[in-house]
């Protein structure tokens, strides 16, 4: 089992920045990829960014150039730095981990609201 705990959400004005953090615990040695997904009201959950154990990243087209994902394997944490935030970035953001045995783990979610 892997547990994921997110922090760092909140309310920010358009153009502002937020930093989301996710700490993993439990069988962390079993984790391969980690990432962030988001779900806006009335929409499906979508991938925002993910990073492999080796540091390979990929991003949704809508956040490229604005968001940066990073990972500290020693601390079992993944960070999402979000800059130049837009109202359409408003959503609940979920941390995700993909682990051996094809297990998918999710955090409880953290609200990000971009509004003036």
ABEGO torsion letter per residue (X at the ends): XBBBBBBGBEBBBBGBBBBBBBBBBEBAAABBBBBBBBBBBGBBBBBABBBBAAGBBBBBAAABGABBBBBBAAAGBBBBBBBGBBAAABBBBBBBBBBBGGBBBBBAEBBBBBBX
